[in-house]
Structure formats: C-alpha cells, structure tokens
Amino acid sequence: MSAVSSVPVIAVSSGEPAGVGPEICLRLADCALDARFPARIVVLADRSLLAERAAALNFPGRLRDWQPDLSPQAGTLDILHLPLAAAATPGRLDAANSPYVLALLDRALDGCQSGEFAAMVTAPVHKGVINDAGIPFSGHTEYLAQKTATPRVVMMLAGGGLRVALVTTHLPLRDVPAAVTQDAVEETLRILHREMAAKYGIARPRILVAGLNPHAGEGGYLGHEEIEVITPVLERLRGEGMSLLGPLPADTMFSPPVLERGDCVLAMYHDQGLTALKYASFGQGINVTLGLPIIRTSVDHGTALELAGSGRADPGSLLVAIEQAIEMVERVERVDRVDRVERVERVDRVAQVDPVAQTSASQQVRA
C-alpha cells in the first residue's frame, strides 16, 4: 500500500462563498505535512473563488487541483473544483449561489458513501439565503439526515471540556414542547449512547439529562414534561444498563460539581444546551452529527459576513473539526479491525469441530 493510499482522505466543504468559509479553508494549506493531521485534506470549492480570495489576502500558499494519487506538499491546498453559479463578493449574500452550497455538501456526502472520502468536515452555510432561493433548509444536520434516509440523527457540539447533544435542533421555541416526546428522547439517548462508544471510545457513557422546564418542572408546578415524558424514558433505559442522571435543572447542570459526574450532556433544545458550550469554547468548539452512516464534523460558528474578506477570521474551530474527524476515522477503523479478527478467530474455532459450519462462517466473514 502506498503512503498516499494509507492515510484517510477528509473532504472539507467550503460553505457559503460570501462568508469566511473560503478564507479559513485557505489556511488548511499549512496542514499538508503537519503531524497533527495524519490525513489528506481536500477542499471542495470553486477554484477561482479561492484564487481570488487568496490574492486579496496575499495568501502565500499554492492551489492545486485534487488528484487522489498525488502526495501532499507543504504549503499546498488541494481543491476539488465545483463551479459557482454567480460571482461571489465577501460579505454579500447571493441566493443564486445557494445550489452551489448544497452541491458542495452533496459531493462530499457522495464521496463518503462511496469510500472515496473517510469523513466530511463542513464550513458554515447561511440558512437564510438558502431558503431565500426557495430551497427549504434548516441546517446541515437535517439536510444530511434526509439525504442519507436516516430517520433520526443527533446534533452534538463539543469543546471547552463539554459535549452537549440535543433532542431538538433548529425549531422555534414555541414548537419545542410538542417535539420533546418519549420517542424523541429515547431515540436520541440510544444514538448518543451508541456513538459515544463508537466515536469516542467510552464504553458506558455517563449521560446528564436536562429537564425541559425551569427547575426541571419543580415537581409538576412548572410543567409536566419531566414527569410524563422524560423520567419514564430514563427509568426504562436505566433498566437496560444505561448510566443516566436526570432530569436535571438546566440552570445548574453546567456547574462543575454536576459536570464531573457525566461524560456528556443531553439538552432538550438548542439554546438550553449550546449557550453554555459556546461560552466555554467559542472558536475552538465543533459540531458532530451522530447517527449518520458517515463521519461528519463542522465548525461551531456561522458565516461571519462582517469578517469575510478581512483575513481576520480564526480557523481554530475548523482545525479542531478536522482533527476530531481524523480521530473518529482512526477509532472506527481500529474497532473494525478488531471485529474482523474476532470473526476470523470464531471461524477457526468452528473449523476445529465442524468443517461444514466453517464453510458457512467463512462466507459470512468475507461478506
């Protein structure tokens, strides 16, 4: 196996062309031979867009068209070209380019599903301008779930020593209570529990679960969702062996004495969980989509139109998202290797007692 083919390929979608995505992606040229990034990184973007942004910012690196068989070079950014629909100006949204933004995601996803890429990392998109183009869009998480026909995925942000997952994501606050159902809470917890083991190596994660209402409902005086929805689910899953603490009042859940009792937090809605996390980690946090058949991480910030084209955008969150994606790929590959070895060993044990059964088991291992 060549050195080029022995490392994973990480696809990075450059996001909204009028935002900071293209310029923080330019900074990835410094990662080509960096030991922190044992992977090949390819940026999905319009090549001319990156060239123009690089010239405006006096970017010293080299832009190169992506070819899978080329070795990484220091200071060189590999680009998989997808064309813009219209010229992009930093800080000025244009709905004409919304299909381009989604095409970046579609190409990265296709590559992950085919095995061309090991994971995808996404720079920020602008939900409003995509909807202005007449394309219903509530976020990366929901879009990728729909594209992969995944019935439920979980948005989790990580940073500042915290991991915070959400039962509901991009919903108006008035719609949240109706969306916090027993099925939603249970399915989210099952995905979170499974993925904490698969992607973070925590075999029995301790999950802190928030209530929905102030003071976790105050025994029913401030709402009944804790009693009627959340607690029955927690009791049922504890019976299966899950380590769950809650429902907890959200205003004290992020205090150090509580956090030290858990490996991750499950919040019921977006701002309940992410306000604390972004305060603790803004600029270094990441977004992870759990439950997808692929690995996807993202920055934890938006398009920052006011910074676009200034050269002052911080690439820190993007770098962390790539590092975490690589770590997840390596962990999943290790688990797969162990599983395959164990399956082969089972076949060998079967062969010692039943040659006919060995033939069937061997076919299953090869499958």
Secondary structure as the mmCIF struct_conf table of DSSP 4:
data_model
#
loop_
_struct_conf.conf_type_id
_struct_conf.id
_struct_conf.beg_label_comp_id
_struct_conf.beg_label_asym_id
_struct_conf.beg_label_seq_id
_struct_conf.end_label_comp_id
_struct_conf.end_label_asym_id
_struct_conf.end_label_seq_id
TURN_TY1_P TURN_TY1_P1 ALA A 3 SER A 6
BEND BEND1 VAL A 7 VAL A 7
STRN STRN1 VAL A 9 SER A 13
TURN_TY1_P TURN_TY1_P2 PRO A 17 ALA A 18
BEND BEND2 GLY A 19 VAL A 20
HELX_RH_AL_P HELX_RH_AL_P1 GLY A 21 LEU A 26
HELX_RH_3T_P HELX_RH_3T_P1 ARG A 27 CYS A 31
TURN_TY1_P TURN_TY1_P3 ALA A 32 LEU A 33
TURN_TY1_P TURN_TY1_P4 ALA A 35 ARG A 36
BEND BEND3 ALA A 39 ALA A 39
STRN STRN2 ARG A 40 ALA A 45
HELX_RH_AL_P HELX_RH_AL_P2 ARG A 47 ALA A 56
TURN_TY1_P TURN_TY1_P5 LEU A 57 ASN A 58
BEND BEND4 GLY A 61 GLY A 61
STRN STRN3 ARG A 62 ASP A 65
TURN_TY1_P TURN_TY1_P6 PRO A 68 ASP A 69
BEND BEND5 LEU A 70 LEU A 70
HELX_LH_PP_P HELX_LH_PP_P1 SER A 71 PRO A 72
TURN_TY1_P TURN_TY1_P7 ALA A 74 GLY A 75
STRN STRN4 THR A 76 HIS A 81
BEND BEND6 ALA A 85 ALA A 86
STRN STRN5 THR A 89 THR A 89
TURN_TY1_P TURN_TY1_P8 PRO A 90 GLY A 91
STRN STRN6 ARG A 92 ARG A 92
HELX_RH_3T_P HELX_RH_3T_P2 ALA A 95 ASN A 97
HELX_RH_AL_P HELX_RH_AL_P3 SER A 98 SER A 114
TURN_TY1_P TURN_TY1_P9 GLY A 115 GLY A 115
BEND BEND7 GLU A 116 GLU A 116
BEND BEND8 ALA A 118 ALA A 118
STRN STRN7 ALA A 119 THR A 122
HELX_RH_AL_P HELX_RH_AL_P4 LYS A 127 ASP A 132
TURN_TY1_P TURN_TY1_P10 ALA A 133 GLY A 134
HELX_RH_AL_P HELX_RH_AL_P5 HIS A 140 LYS A 147
TURN_TY1_P TURN_TY1_P11 THR A 148 ALA A 149
BEND BEND9 PRO A 151 PRO A 151
STRN STRN8 VAL A 154 GLY A 159
TURN_TY1_P TURN_TY1_P12 GLY A 160 GLY A 161
STRN STRN9 LEU A 162 LEU A 166
BEND BEND10 VAL A 167 THR A 168
BEND BEND11 HIS A 170 HIS A 170
HELX_RH_3T_P HELX_RH_3T_P3 LEU A 173 ASP A 175
HELX_RH_AL_P HELX_RH_AL_P6 VAL A 176 ALA A 179
HELX_RH_AL_P HELX_RH_AL_P7 GLN A 182 TYR A 200
BEND BEND12 ALA A 203 ARG A 204
STRN STRN10 ARG A 206 ALA A 210
BEND BEND13 LEU A 212 ASN A 213
HELX_RH_3T_P HELX_RH_3T_P4 PRO A 214 GLY A 220
TURN_TY1_P TURN_TY1_P13 TYR A 221 LEU A 222
BEND BEND14 HIS A 224 HIS A 224
HELX_RH_AL_P HELX_RH_AL_P8 GLU A 225 GLU A 225
HELX_RH_PI_P HELX_RH_PI_P1 GLU A 226 ILE A 230
HELX_RH_AL_P HELX_RH_AL_P9 THR A 231 ARG A 238
TURN_TY1_P TURN_TY1_P14 GLY A 239 GLY A 241
STRN STRN11 SER A 243 LEU A 248
HELX_RH_AL_P HELX_RH_AL_P10 ALA A 250 MET A 253
TURN_TY1_P TURN_TY1_P15 PHE A 254 PHE A 254
BEND BEND15 SER A 255 SER A 255
HELX_RH_AL_P HELX_RH_AL_P11 PRO A 256 LEU A 259
TURN_TY1_P TURN_TY1_P16 GLU A 260 ARG A 261
BEND BEND16 ASP A 263 ASP A 263
STRN STRN12 CYS A 264 ALA A 267
BEND BEND17 MET A 268 TYR A 269
HELX_RH_AL_P HELX_RH_AL_P12 HIS A 270 SER A 281
TURN_TY1_P TURN_TY1_P17 PHE A 282 GLN A 284
STRN STRN13 ILE A 286 LEU A 290
BEND BEND18 GLY A 291 ILE A 294
STRN STRN14 ARG A 296 VAL A 299
BEND BEND19 ASP A 300 HIS A 301
TURN_TY1_P TURN_TY1_P18 LEU A 305 GLY A 309
BEND BEND20 SER A 310 GLY A 311
HELX_RH_AL_P HELX_RH_AL_P13 GLY A 316 VAL A 353
HELX_RH_AL_P HELX_RH_AL_P14 PRO A 355 ARG A 366
#
